[in-house]
């Protein structure tokens, strides 16, 4: 009996070993098949064969849905086929399953899909606005979509053509300049041709908007606090001037001084609205487009010859005359701009109080309250006072005695 039991135990152990070996072999085989599918998906994606990459990625998901790689390559293949809704689903699953050391790659893919979804939404809304006859909104949405994805030359061309029909050459030029250096050859040819045709209109738009922007700015600063509505319109005018001609020196032959560049106007208007961040952003944009403020004239106008932007110092001084902004000017423009700012701030009175940056009023000096003297201190002071009084009286009597 004992012999039979031992034999059954041995047989069960042998069966368990066989089953375990089969399971291990199956897992190993599954792992090999998964790695093969992922390798093919990666290879196909690298070669631009996105349909084949999707097939292999989905095969890998069926083999092991708990691994992130299949979801990742499926999302990538779908993104490249503009199947954005499905790509988003797979990318979210990949993000959920990815280990910490691979999350960066997945995060980048998720961000790329979200961006393309936003571009797609812009395009759909633009088409709807266009069908409804809302051309300005449609042109704006095409422009926004193109700037999110400059490879979508079709969006850029649609927006630029609409801006031309709306008689907005500056905004059309903003798109055409990017298309003129893009990879789409047909779009480049149209953009180059249109920019040449628009050159006279762009020069006029730059001049008119720069002049109007400064006049609106001067008008806004004459009241305290500055008129916000006028400043908003001034900012819009300066932006239109920059769209028409982004070079800081302006078009050839202009009578407007480089010190009156719309970039300086934009910075001054943002300063008057109390926004240092946008002031610095405007000056940084100017630096990228050739602005070199190397004299005080950029920041403080000479009243003897000023025609536009005469009140700029009143708005700018609250910021540029602060010591902590010197590093910004040094990094963006270098030592000449720092000297120009110091010269402007050193030769003019301080800005009006209403335009100064908010500062904390100095706290009043703390005065220690007088301590109430104790009874012993009071008695001691009284005895000291009595002795002093007696001494003074004795000296006076001595002086009054005969013979003295």
C-alpha positions in Angstrom: 0.0 0.0 0.0 2.8 2.4 0.9 4.5 1.4 -2.3 1.4 2.4 -4.4 1.2 5.8 -2.7 4.8 6.5 -3.3 4.4 5.6 -6.9 1.4 7.9 -7.4 3.3 10.8 -5.8 6.2 10.2 -8.2 3.8 10.1 -11.1 2.1 13.4 -10.0 5.5 15.0 -9.7 6.5 13.9 -13.1 3.2 15.2 -14.6 3.7 18.6 -12.8 7.2 18.8 -14.2 6.0 18.2 -17.7 3.2 20.7 -17.4 5.6 23.3 -15.9 8.1 22.7 -18.6 5.4 23.2 -21.2 4.2 26.4 -19.6 7.8 27.7 -19.4 8.3 26.8 -23.1 5.0 28.5 -24.0 5.9 31.6 -22.2 9.3 31.7 -23.8 7.7 31.1 -27.2 5.2 33.9 -26.5 8.0 36.2 -25.5 9.8 35.5 -28.7 6.7 36.1 -30.8 6.1 39.4 -29.0 9.6 40.6 -29.5 9.4 39.6 -33.2 6.2 41.5 -33.7 7.5 44.6 -31.9 10.7 44.5 -33.9 8.8 44.4 -37.2 6.4 47.2 -36.1 9.4 49.4 -35.2 11.1 48.6 -38.5 8.0 49.2 -40.6 7.4 52.5 -38.8 11.0 53.7 -39.4 10.5 52.9 -43.1 7.2 54.7 -43.4 5.2 51.5 -43.9 2.6 52.5 -41.4 -0.1 50.0 -42.3 2.2 47.1 -41.8 3.5 48.7 -38.6 -0.1 48.8 -37.3 -0.7 45.2 -38.1 2.4 44.0 -36.2 1.7 46.4 -33.3 -1.8 45.0 -32.9 -0.4 41.4 -33.1 1.9 42.3 -30.2 -1.0 43.6 -28.2 -2.9 40.4 -28.7 0.1 38.4 -27.5 0.7 40.5 -24.4 -1.7 43.4 -23.8 0.1 44.3 -20.6 3.2 45.5 -22.4 3.2 49.1 -23.5 5.2 48.7 -26.7 2.4 47.4 -28.9 0.1 50.3 -27.9 3.0 52.7 -28.5 3.7 51.6 -32.1 0.0 51.3 -32.9 -0.5 54.9 -31.8 2.5 56.0 -33.9 1.3 54.2 -37.0 -2.2 55.7 -36.7 -0.8 59.2 -36.1 1.1 59.0 -39.4 -2.1 58.0 -41.2 -4.0 61.0 -39.6 -6.3 58.6 -37.7 -6.0 60.8 -34.7 -8.9 59.6 -32.5 -7.7 56.0 -32.6 -4.1 57.1 -32.1 -5.1 59.0 -29.0 -6.7 55.9 -27.5 -3.7 53.7 -28.0 -1.3 56.4 -26.8 -3.2 56.8 -23.5 -3.0 53.1 -23.0 0.7 53.1 -23.7 1.1 55.9 -21.2 -0.7 54.0 -18.5 1.5 50.8 -19.0 4.9 52.4 -19.7 7.6 51.9 -17.1 9.1 55.1 -15.6 12.3 54.9 -17.8 10.2 54.9 -21.0 7.6 57.5 -20.1 9.5 60.3 -21.8 9.1 58.8 -25.3 5.4 58.0 -24.7 4.8 61.5 -23.3 6.3 63.0 -26.5 4.0 60.8 -28.7 1.0 61.8 -26.6 1.8 65.5 -27.0 2.3 65.1 -30.7 -1.1 63.5 -31.1 -2.8 66.2 -28.9 -1.3 68.9 -31.1 -2.5 67.3 -34.3 -6.0 66.9 -32.8 -6.0 70.6 -32.0 -4.9 71.4 -35.6 -7.7 69.2 -36.9 -10.2 71.0 -34.7 -9.0 74.4 -36.0 -9.4 73.2 -39.6 -12.9 71.8 -39.0 -14.0 75.1 -37.3 -12.5 77.1 -40.1 -14.4 75.1 -42.7 -17.6 75.6 -40.7 -17.0 79.4 -40.4 -16.2 79.7 -44.1 -19.4 77.9 -45.0 -21.3 80.3 -42.8 -19.8 83.3 -44.4 -17.7 84.3 -41.4 -14.5 84.9 -43.4 -12.5 86.8 -40.7 -13.0 84.0 -38.2 -12.2 81.3 -40.8 -9.0 83.2 -41.8 -8.0 83.4 -38.2 -8.5 79.7 -37.6 -6.6 78.7 -40.7 -3.7 80.9 -39.5 -3.8 79.4 -36.0 -3.9 75.9 -37.4 -1.0 76.6 -39.8 1.2 78.1 -37.0 0.6 75.0 -34.8 1.7 72.8 -37.7 3.7 74.7 -40.4 3.9 71.5 -42.4 0.2 71.9 -43.3 0.8 74.2 -46.2 -2.8 73.7 -47.3 -4.0 75.5 -44.2 -1.5 78.3 -44.7 -2.5 78.9 -48.3 -6.2 78.8 -47.4 -5.7 81.4 -44.6 -3.4 83.7 -46.7 -5.9 83.8 -49.6 -8.7 84.6 -47.3 -6.7 87.4 -45.7 -6.1 88.9 -49.1 -9.8 88.9 -49.9 -10.3 90.7 -46.6 -7.7 93.3 -47.6 -5.4 92.3 -44.8 -2.0 92.1 -46.7 0.0 92.1 -43.4 -1.6 89.0 -42.1 -1.4 87.3 -45.4 2.3 88.2 -45.6 2.8 86.6 -42.1 1.7 83.3 -43.6 3.5 83.7 -46.9 6.8 84.4 -45.3 6.7 81.0 -43.5 5.5 79.2 -46.7 8.4 80.8 -48.7 10.9 78.8 -46.6 8.8 75.6 -46.2 9.3 72.2 -47.8 6.2 72.4 -50.1 7.6 73.7 -53.5 4.2 74.8 -54.9 3.4 76.7 -51.7 6.9 78.3 -51.8 6.4 79.5 -55.4 3.0 81.1 -54.6 4.4 82.7 -51.4 7.4 84.2 -53.2 5.3 85.6 -56.0 2.7 87.1 -53.6 5.3 88.7 -51.3 6.8 90.4 -54.3 3.4 91.7 -55.5 2.5 92.9 -52.0 5.7 94.8 -51.2 4.3 98.3 -51.8 1.1 97.6 -49.8 3.1 96.1 -47.0 5.4 99.1 -46.7 2.4 101.4 -46.5 0.6 99.2 -43.9 3.8 99.2 -41.8 4.1 103.0 -41.9 0.5 103.7 -41.2 0.2 101.2 -38.3 3.4 102.3 -36.7 2.4 105.9 -36.8 -1.1 105.2 -35.6 0.1 102.9 -32.8 2.4 105.6 -31.4 -0.3 108.3 -31.6 -2.8 106.1 -29.8 -0.1 105.3 -27.2 0.6 109.0 -26.6 -3.1 109.7 -26.3 -3.5 107.0 -23.7 -0.7 108.2 -21.5 -2.0 111.8 -21.3 -4.5 110.6 -18.7 -3.9 108.9 -15.4 -4.3 106.0 -15.1 -3.6 105.3 -18.8 -6.6 104.7 -21.0 -6.6 100.9 -21.4 -8.9 100.8 -24.4 -6.5 103.1 -26.3 -3.6 101.0 -25.3 -5.2 97.8 -26.6 -5.8 99.4 -30.0 -2.3 100.7 -30.0 -1.0 97.2 -29.3 -3.1 95.9 -32.2 -1.7 98.6 -34.5 1.9 97.7 -33.6 1.2 94.0 -34.1 -0.2 94.7 -37.6 2.9 96.8 -38.4 5.1 93.8 -37.4 3.0 91.4 -39.5 3.4 93.7 -42.5 7.2 94.1 -42.1 8.9 92.2 -39.3 12.3 93.7 -39.8 12.9 96.2 -37.0 14.4 98.8 -39.4 11.2 98.9 -41.5 10.9 99.0 -45.2 13.5 100.8 -47.4 12.9 104.5 -47.8 10.7 104.9 -44.7 10.8 108.3 -42.9 10.1 106.7 -39.5 13.3 106.4 -37.4 14.5 103.0 -36.2 14.2 104.3 -32.6 10.4 104.5 -33.3 10.3 100.8 -34.3 6.9 99.1 -33.6 8.8 96.7 -31.3 9.6 99.6 -29.0 6.0 100.8 -29.2 4.7 97.4 -28.3 7.1 97.2 -25.3 6.0 100.7 -24.2 2.3 99.9 -24.5 2.7 96.7 -22.5 4.7 98.6 -19.9 1.9 101.2 -19.6 -0.5 98.3 -18.9 1.8 97.0 -16.2 2.9 93.8 -17.9 6.7 93.4 -17.6 6.6 89.9 -19.1 5.0 91.1 -22.3 7.4 94.1 -22.4 10.4 91.7 -22.3 8.7 89.5 -24.9 8.3 92.4 -27.3 11.9 93.5 -26.9 13.1 89.9 -27.4 11.1 89.7 -30.6 12.7 92.9 -31.7 16.2 91.5 -31.0 15.4 88.5 -33.2 14.4 90.8 -36.0 17.4 93.2 -36.0 16.5 95.7 -33.3 19.6 97.2 -31.7 18.7 99.9 -29.1 22.1 101.5 -28.7 21.1 105.1 -27.8 18.8 106.7 -25.2 16.5 107.9 -28.1 14.9 104.4 -28.1 13.6 104.9 -24.5 13.3 108.7 -24.1 12.2 111.0 -26.9 13.8 114.4 -27.4 11.0 116.9 -27.0 12.6 119.3 -29.5 12.2 116.8 -32.4 9.6 114.3 -31.2 6.6 113.7 -33.4 5.5 110.2 -32.3 6.0 108.2 -29.1 6.9 111.3 -27.1 5.6 109.9 -23.8 7.3 106.5 -24.0 9.7 107.3 -21.1 6.8 107.8 -18.7 5.7 104.2 -19.3 9.0 102.5 -19.8 10.9 104.1 -16.9 9.0 102.2 -14.3 10.6 99.0 -15.6 13.8 99.8 -17.5 15.1 102.0 -14.7 14.9 99.1 -12.2 18.3 97.6 -11.4 17.0 94.0 -11.7 16.3 94.4 -15.5 19.8 95.2 -16.4 20.7 91.5 -16.8 17.8 91.1 -19.3 19.1 93.9 -21.5 22.7 92.6 -21.3 21.6 89.1 -22.3 19.3 90.2 -25.2 21.2 93.2 -26.6 24.6 93.4 -24.9 26.5 96.4 -23.3 25.4 99.1 -25.8 21.7 98.7 -24.8 22.6 98.7 -21.1 24.5 102.0 -21.6 21.5 103.4 -23.6 19.1 102.5 -20.8 21.4 104.0 -18.1 21.7 107.1 -20.2 17.9 107.5 -20.6 17.3 106.8 -16.9 20.1 109.2 -15.8 19.0 112.2 -17.8 15.3 112.2 -17.1 13.2 112.7 -14.0 11.5 109.7 -12.4 8.3 108.3 -13.8 4.9 109.6 -12.6 3.8 108.0 -9.4 0.8 106.4 -11.1 3.1 104.4 -13.5 5.6 103.2 -10.9 5.7 99.5 -10.2 3.8 98.6 -7.1 6.0 98.9 -4.1 5.4 98.3 -0.5 5.3 101.4 1.7 8.1 101.4 4.3 6.8 100.2 7.6 6.7 102.9 10.3 9.5 102.6 12.7 8.6 100.7 15.8 8.8 102.8 19.0 9.3 100.8 22.1 6.6 101.8 24.7 7.9 103.3 27.8 8.0 100.9 30.7 6.1 101.8 33.8 8.6 102.4 36.6 8.3 100.4 39.8 7.7 102.0 43.2 11.4 101.4 44.2 12.6 103.1 41.0 10.3 106.0 41.7 11.5 106.4 45.3 15.1 106.2 44.1 14.6 108.9 41.5 12.8 111.1 44.1 15.8 110.9 46.5 18.2 111.7 43.7 16.1 114.7 42.7 16.0 115.9 46.4 19.8 115.6 46.9 20.4 117.5 43.7 18.0 120.3 44.7 19.7 120.6 48.1 23.1 120.9 46.6 22.0 123.6 44.2 20.3 125.6 47.1 23.5 125.3 49.2 25.7 126.7 46.4 23.3 129.6 45.9 23.3 130.5 49.7 27.1 130.4 49.7 27.3 132.9 46.9 24.9 135.2 48.7 26.8 135.2 52.1 28.8 138.3 53.0 32.4 138.4 51.9 31.7 136.3 48.8 
